[in-house]
Amino acid sequence: MSRRRWTEEEISRLRAFYSSDASIGSLSEALPGRTIHAIRQKASRLGLRREASQPQCLSPLLLCRGEGGSEGLLLKCSNCGNWIRVGLKEVSNGEVIRCGGCGYILHLVE
């Protein structure tokens, strides 16, 4: 698989958007054809940093029942909007919940 070189325009857009409050999802929209992983790698190589923000908290949206009758929560990532299914055991054990779409660490509010 050949890699496409980053253009000067893409790098300028990355520099402008990466340190802003823009979500990772909106960054990928601003850089079509670039994956979130590629965007993060390029930003790291350029020495760009995102402002540390307060953790975005979620409250359960839906209680769901999976195969075999296991119960869980269906949550929506506040960073990228992906839906995440989390088992009740994971929640009660205080395990870290990471979004599979953007890698954002989510926190539940009781």
TINUKOL-209314 format. One record per atom (N, C-alpha, C, O): x, y, z; atom name; residue number from 1. Coordinates in nm, 2 decimals, padded with zeros to 4 digits. Layout:
residues N
c1|c2|c3|atom|seq
X|Y|Z|CA|NUM
...
END
This chain:
residues 110
c1|c2|c3|atom|seq
00.08|-00.12|00.00|N|1
00.00|00.00|00.00|CA|1
00.09|00.12|00.00|C|1
00.18|00.14|00.09|O|1
00.07|00.21|-00.09|N|2
00.15|00.33|-00.10|CA|2
00.09|00.44|-00.02|C|2
-00.04|00.45|-00.01|O|2
00.17|00.52|00.04|N|3
00.12|00.63|00.13|CA|3
00.12|00.76|00.05|C|3
00.21|00.78|-00.04|O|3
00.02|00.83|00.07|N|4
00.01|00.96|00.00|CA|4
00.08|01.07|00.09|C|4
00.05|01.08|00.21|O|4
00.16|01.15|00.03|N|5
00.23|01.25|00.10|CA|5
00.14|01.36|00.14|C|5
00.03|01.39|00.08|O|5
00.17|01.42|00.26|N|6
00.09|01.53|00.31|CA|6
00.12|01.65|00.23|C|6
00.23|01.69|00.21|O|6
00.02|01.72|00.18|N|7
00.04|01.85|00.11|CA|7
00.06|01.96|00.21|C|7
00.02|01.95|00.33|O|7
00.11|02.07|00.16|N|8
00.13|02.19|00.25|CA|8
-00.01|02.24|00.30|C|8
-00.02|02.29|00.41|O|8
-00.11|02.23|00.21|N|9
-00.24|02.28|00.25|CA|9
-00.30|02.19|00.37|C|9
-00.36|02.24|00.46|O|9
-00.28|02.06|00.36|N|10
-00.32|01.97|00.46|CA|10
-00.25|02.00|00.59|C|10
-00.31|02.00|00.70|O|10
-00.12|02.02|00.59|N|11
-00.04|02.05|00.71|CA|11
-00.09|02.18|00.77|C|11
-00.10|02.19|00.89|O|11
-00.12|02.28|00.69|N|12
-00.17|02.41|00.74|CA|12
-00.30|02.39|00.81|C|12
-00.33|02.44|00.92|O|12
-00.39|02.31|00.75|N|13
-00.52|02.28|00.81|CA|13
-00.50|02.21|00.94|C|13
-00.57|02.24|01.04|O|13
-00.41|02.11|00.94|N|14
-00.39|02.03|01.06|CA|14
-00.34|02.12|01.17|C|14
-00.39|02.11|01.29|O|14
-00.25|02.21|01.14|N|15
-00.19|02.30|01.24|CA|15
-00.30|02.39|01.30|C|15
-00.31|02.42|01.42|O|15
-00.39|02.44|01.21|N|16
-00.50|02.53|01.25|CA|16
-00.60|02.46|01.34|C|16
-00.65|02.51|01.44|O|16
-00.64|02.34|01.30|N|17
-00.75|02.27|01.37|CA|17
-00.71|02.18|01.49|C|17
-00.78|02.17|01.58|O|17
-00.59|02.13|01.48|N|18
-00.55|02.03|01.59|CA|18
-00.55|02.09|01.73|C|18
-00.59|02.02|01.82|O|18
-00.50|02.21|01.74|N|19
-00.49|02.27|01.87|CA|19
-00.62|02.34|01.91|C|19
-00.63|02.39|02.02|O|19
-00.72|02.34|01.82|N|20
-00.84|02.41|01.86|CA|20
-00.93|02.31|01.94|C|20
-00.89|02.20|01.97|O|20
-01.05|02.35|01.96|N|21
-01.15|02.27|02.04|CA|21
-01.22|02.17|01.95|C|21
-01.31|02.10|01.99|O|21
-01.18|02.17|01.82|N|22
-01.25|02.08|01.72|CA|22
-01.24|01.94|01.77|C|22
-01.13|01.90|01.81|O|22
-01.34|01.86|01.75|N|23
-01.34|01.72|01.78|CA|23
-01.25|01.64|01.68|C|23
-01.23|01.69|01.57|O|23
-01.20|01.53|01.72|N|24
-01.12|01.45|01.62|CA|24
-01.21|01.41|01.50|C|24
-01.15|01.41|01.39|O|24
-01.33|01.39|01.52|N|25
-01.42|01.36|01.41|CA|25
-01.43|01.48|01.31|C|25
-01.43|01.45|01.19|O|25
-01.43|01.60|01.36|N|26
-01.44|01.71|01.27|CA|26
-01.30|01.74|01.20|C|26
-01.30|01.79|01.09|O|26
-01.20|01.69|01.27|N|27
-01.06|01.70|01.20|CA|27
-01.06|01.61|01.08|C|27
-01.00|01.65|00.98|O|27
-01.11|01.49|01.10|N|28
-01.11|01.40|00.98|CA|28
-01.20|01.45|00.87|C|28
-01.17|01.42|00.75|O|28
-01.30|01.52|00.90|N|29
-01.38|01.58|00.80|CA|29
-01.30|01.70|00.73|C|29
-01.32|01.72|00.61|O|29
-01.22|01.77|00.80|N|30
-01.14|01.88|00.74|CA|30
-01.03|01.82|00.66|C|30
-00.97|01.90|00.58|O|30
-00.99|01.70|00.68|N|31
-00.88|01.64|00.61|CA|31
-00.93|01.51|00.54|C|31
-00.89|01.40|00.58|O|31
-01.01|01.52|00.44|N|32
-01.07|01.40|00.37|CA|32
-00.96|01.31|00.32|C|32
-00.86|01.36|00.27|O|32
-00.98|01.18|00.34|N|33
-00.89|01.08|00.29|CA|33
-00.78|01.05|00.39|C|33
-00.69|00.96|00.37|O|33
-00.78|01.12|00.51|N|34
-00.69|01.09|00.62|CA|34
-00.76|01.02|00.73|C|34
-00.87|01.07|00.78|O|34
-00.71|00.91|00.78|N|35
-00.77|00.85|00.90|CA|35
-00.74|00.92|01.02|C|35
-00.64|01.00|01.03|O|35
-00.81|00.90|01.13|N|36
-00.79|00.96|01.26|CA|36
-00.65|00.92|01.31|C|36
-00.57|01.00|01.36|O|36
-00.61|00.80|01.28|N|37
-00.48|00.75|01.32|CA|37
-00.37|00.83|01.25|C|37
-00.27|00.87|01.31|O|37
-00.38|00.85|01.12|N|38
-00.29|00.92|01.04|CA|38
-00.28|01.07|01.09|C|38
-00.17|01.12|01.09|O|38
-00.39|01.12|01.12|N|39
-00.39|01.26|01.17|CA|39
-00.32|01.28|01.30|C|39
-00.24|01.37|01.32|O|39
-00.34|01.18|01.39|N|40
-00.27|01.19|01.52|CA|40
-00.12|01.16|01.50|C|40
-00.04|01.23|01.57|O|40
-00.08|01.07|01.41|N|41
00.06|01.05|01.39|CA|41
00.13|01.17|01.33|C|41
00.24|01.21|01.38|O|41
00.07|01.23|01.23|N|42
00.13|01.35|01.17|CA|42
00.14|01.46|01.27|C|42
00.24|01.53|01.28|O|42
00.03|01.48|01.35|N|43
00.04|01.59|01.45|CA|43
00.15|01.56|01.55|C|43
00.22|01.66|01.59|O|43
00.17|01.44|01.59|N|44
00.27|01.41|01.68|CA|44
00.41|01.44|01.62|C|44
00.50|01.49|01.69|O|44
00.43|01.40|01.50|N|45
00.56|01.42|01.43|CA|45
00.58|01.57|01.41|C|45
00.70|01.62|01.41|O|45
00.48|01.65|01.40|N|46
00.49|01.80|01.39|CA|46
00.50|01.86|01.53|C|46
00.53|01.99|01.54|O|46
00.49|01.79|01.63|N|47
00.50|01.84|01.77|CA|47
00.37|01.91|01.81|C|47
00.38|02.00|01.91|O|47
00.26|01.89|01.75|N|48
00.14|01.95|01.79|CA|48
00.07|01.89|01.91|C|48
00.08|01.76|01.92|O|48
00.01|01.96|01.99|N|49
-00.05|01.91|02.11|CA|49
-00.19|01.97|02.12|C|49
-00.22|02.08|02.08|O|49
-00.29|01.88|02.17|N|50
-00.42|01.93|02.19|CA|50
-00.43|01.98|02.33|C|50
-00.37|01.92|02.42|O|50
-00.51|02.08|02.36|N|51
-00.54|02.12|02.49|CA|51
-00.60|02.01|02.58|C|51
-00.69|01.95|02.53|O|51
-00.55|02.00|02.70|N|52
-00.62|01.90|02.79|CA|52
-00.75|01.95|02.83|C|52
-00.76|02.07|02.88|O|52
-00.85|01.87|02.81|N|53
-00.99|01.92|02.84|CA|53
-01.04|01.84|02.96|C|53
-00.99|01.73|02.99|O|53
-01.14|01.89|03.02|N|54
-01.20|01.81|03.13|CA|54
-01.26|01.69|03.07|C|54
-01.31|01.69|02.95|O|54
-01.26|01.57|03.14|N|55
-01.32|01.45|03.08|CA|55
-01.46|01.47|03.05|C|55
-01.54|01.53|03.13|O|55
-01.50|01.43|02.94|N|56
-01.64|01.43|02.90|CA|56
-01.72|01.32|02.96|C|56
-01.68|01.20|02.94|O|56
-01.82|01.34|03.03|N|57
-01.89|01.24|03.11|CA|57
-02.02|01.20|03.03|C|57
-02.08|01.28|02.96|O|57
-02.05|01.08|03.05|N|58
-02.18|01.03|02.99|CA|58
-02.26|00.97|03.10|C|58
-02.22|00.92|03.20|O|58
-02.39|00.98|03.08|N|59
-02.48|00.90|03.16|CA|59
-02.54|00.80|03.07|C|59
-02.55|00.82|02.95|O|59
-02.58|00.68|03.12|N|60
-02.63|00.57|03.04|CA|60
-02.75|00.62|02.96|C|60
-02.84|00.69|03.01|O|60
-02.75|00.59|02.83|N|61
-02.86|00.62|02.75|CA|61
-02.96|00.51|02.74|C|61
-03.08|00.54|02.74|O|61
-02.92|00.39|02.73|N|62
-03.01|00.28|02.72|CA|62
-02.96|00.16|02.79|C|62
-02.84|00.13|02.80|O|62
-03.04|00.09|02.85|N|63
-03.01|-00.04|02.91|CA|63
-03.04|-00.15|02.81|C|63
-03.15|-00.15|02.76|O|63
-02.95|-00.23|02.78|N|64
-02.97|-00.33|02.67|CA|64
-02.94|-00.47|02.72|C|64
-02.87|-00.49|02.82|O|64
-03.00|-00.56|02.65|N|65
-02.98|-00.70|02.68|CA|65
-02.92|-00.77|02.56|C|65
-02.97|-00.77|02.45|O|65
-02.80|-00.83|02.58|N|66
-02.73|-00.90|02.47|CA|66
-02.76|-01.04|02.46|C|66
-02.85|-01.09|02.53|O|66
-02.68|-01.11|02.38|N|67
-02.70|-01.25|02.36|CA|67
-02.67|-01.32|02.50|C|67
-02.58|-01.28|02.57|O|67
-02.75|-01.42|02.53|N|68
-02.73|-01.49|02.65|CA|68
-02.79|-01.42|02.77|C|68
-02.77|-01.46|02.89|O|68
-02.86|-01.31|02.75|N|69
-02.93|-01.24|02.85|CA|69
-02.84|-01.14|02.93|C|69
-02.88|-01.09|03.03|O|69
-02.72|-01.12|02.89|N|70
-02.63|-01.03|02.96|CA|70
-02.67|-00.89|02.95|C|70
-02.71|-00.85|02.83|O|70
-02.68|-00.81|03.05|N|71
-02.72|-00.68|03.05|CA|71
-02.60|-00.58|03.04|C|71
-02.49|-00.61|03.08|O|71
-02.63|-00.47|02.97|N|72
-02.53|-00.37|02.96|CA|72
-02.58|-00.23|02.93|C|72
-02.71|-00.21|02.93|O|72
-02.50|-00.14|02.90|N|73
-02.54|00.00|02.87|CA|73
-02.50|00.03|02.73|C|73
-02.39|-00.01|02.68|O|73
-02.58|00.10|02.66|N|74
-02.55|00.15|02.53|CA|74
-02.52|00.30|02.55|C|74
-02.61|00.38|02.58|O|74
-02.40|00.34|02.52|N|75
-02.36|00.48|02.54|CA|75
-02.32|00.54|02.41|C|75
-02.28|00.47|02.31|O|75
-02.33|00.67|02.40|N|76
-02.29|00.74|02.28|CA|76
-02.16|00.83|02.32|C|76
-02.17|00.91|02.41|O|76
-02.05|00.81|02.24|N|77
-01.93|00.89|02.27|CA|77
-01.96|01.03|02.24|C|77
-02.01|01.07|02.14|O|77
-01.92|01.12|02.34|N|78
-01.95|01.26|02.33|CA|78
-01.84|01.33|02.24|C|78
-01.85|01.44|02.21|O|78
-01.74|01.25|02.21|N|79
-01.63|01.31|02.12|CA|79
-01.66|01.28|01.97|C|79
-01.65|01.38|01.89|O|79
-01.69|01.16|01.94|N|80
-01.71|01.13|01.79|CA|80
-01.85|01.08|01.76|C|80
-01.88|01.07|01.64|O|80
-01.93|01.05|01.86|N|81
-02.07|01.01|01.83|CA|81
-02.09|00.86|01.81|C|81
-02.21|00.82|01.78|O|81
-01.99|00.78|01.82|N|82
-02.00|00.64|01.80|CA|82
-02.08|00.58|01.92|C|82
-02.07|00.63|02.03|O|82
-02.16|00.47|01.89|N|83
-02.23|00.40|02.00|CA|83
-02.14|00.29|02.06|C|83
-02.06|00.22|01.98|O|83
-02.14|00.28|02.19|N|84
-02.05|00.18|02.26|CA|84
-02.14|00.10|02.35|C|84
-02.22|00.15|02.43|O|84
-02.12|-00.03|02.34|N|85
-02.19|-00.12|02.43|CA|85
-02.10|-00.16|02.54|C|85
-01.99|-00.21|02.51|O|85
-02.14|-00.15|02.66|N|86
-02.05|-00.17|02.78|CA|86
-02.13|-00.27|02.87|C|86
-02.25|-00.24|02.91|O|86
-02.07|-00.38|02.91|N|87
-02.13|-00.47|03.01|CA|87
-02.14|-00.41|03.15|C|87
-02.06|-00.33|03.18|O|87
-02.24|-00.45|03.22|N|88
-02.26|-00.40|03.36|CA|88
-02.14|-00.44|03.45|C|88
-02.11|-00.36|03.54|O|88
-02.08|-00.55|03.42|N|89
-01.96|-00.59|03.50|CA|89
-01.85|-00.50|03.48|C|89
-01.78|-00.46|03.58|O|89
-01.83|-00.45|03.36|N|90
-01.72|-00.36|03.33|CA|90
-01.74|-00.23|03.40|C|90
-01.65|-00.17|03.46|O|90
-01.87|-00.18|03.41|N|91
-01.90|-00.06|03.47|CA|91
-01.88|-00.07|03.62|C|91
-01.83|00.02|03.69|O|91
-01.93|-00.18|03.68|N|92
-01.92|-00.20|03.82|CA|92
-01.78|-00.22|03.87|C|92
-01.75|-00.19|03.99|O|92
-01.69|-00.27|03.79|N|93
-01.55|-00.29|03.82|CA|93
-01.47|-00.16|03.80|C|93
-01.35|-00.16|03.84|O|93
-01.53|-00.06|03.75|N|94
-01.46|00.07|03.73|CA|94
-01.36|00.06|03.62|C|94
-01.26|00.14|03.62|O|94
-01.38|-00.03|03.52|N|95
-01.28|-00.04|03.41|CA|95
-01.29|00.09|03.32|C|95
-01.39|00.15|03.31|O|95
-01.18|00.11|03.26|N|96
-01.18|00.23|03.16|CA|96
-01.26|00.19|03.04|C|96
-01.25|00.08|02.99|O|96
-01.34|00.29|03.00|N|97
-01.42|00.27|02.88|CA|97
-01.36|00.35|02.77|C|97
-01.36|00.47|02.78|O|97
-01.31|00.29|02.67|N|98
-01.25|00.36|02.56|CA|98
-01.33|00.34|02.43|C|98
-01.38|00.23|02.40|O|98
-01.36|00.45|02.36|N|99
-01.44|00.45|02.24|CA|99
-01.35|00.38|02.13|C|99
-01.24|00.41|02.11|O|99
-01.42|00.28|02.06|N|100
-01.35|00.21|01.95|CA|100
-01.33|00.30|01.83|C|100
-01.25|00.27|01.74|O|100
-01.41|00.41|01.82|N|101
-01.40|00.49|01.70|CA|101
-01.29|00.59|01.71|C|101
-01.22|00.61|01.61|O|101
-01.28|00.66|01.82|N|102
-01.18|00.77|01.83|CA|102
-01.07|00.74|01.94|C|102
-00.97|00.82|01.95|O|102
-01.09|00.64|02.02|N|103
-01.00|00.61|02.13|CA|103
-01.01|00.70|02.25|C|103
-00.94|00.69|02.35|O|103
-01.12|00.78|02.26|N|104
-01.14|00.87|02.37|CA|104
-01.18|00.79|02.49|C|104
-01.25|00.70|02.48|O|104
-01.13|00.83|02.61|N|105
-01.16|00.76|02.73|CA|105
-01.29|00.83|02.79|C|105
-01.29|00.95|02.81|O|105
-01.39|00.75|02.81|N|106
-01.52|00.80|02.86|CA|106
-01.53|00.77|03.01|C|106
-01.48|00.67|03.06|O|106
-01.61|00.85|03.08|N|107
-01.63|00.84|03.22|CA|107
-01.78|00.84|03.24|C|107
-01.86|00.92|03.18|O|107
-01.83|00.75|03.32|N|108
-01.98|00.75|03.36|CA|108
-02.01|00.84|03.48|C|108
-01.93|00.85|03.57|O|108
-02.12|00.90|03.47|N|109
-02.17|00.97|03.59|CA|109
-02.28|00.89|03.65|C|109
-02.37|00.84|03.58|O|109
-02.27|00.87|03.78|N|110
-02.37|00.79|03.85|CA|110
-02.49|00.88|03.89|C|110
-02.59|00.83|03.95|O|110
END
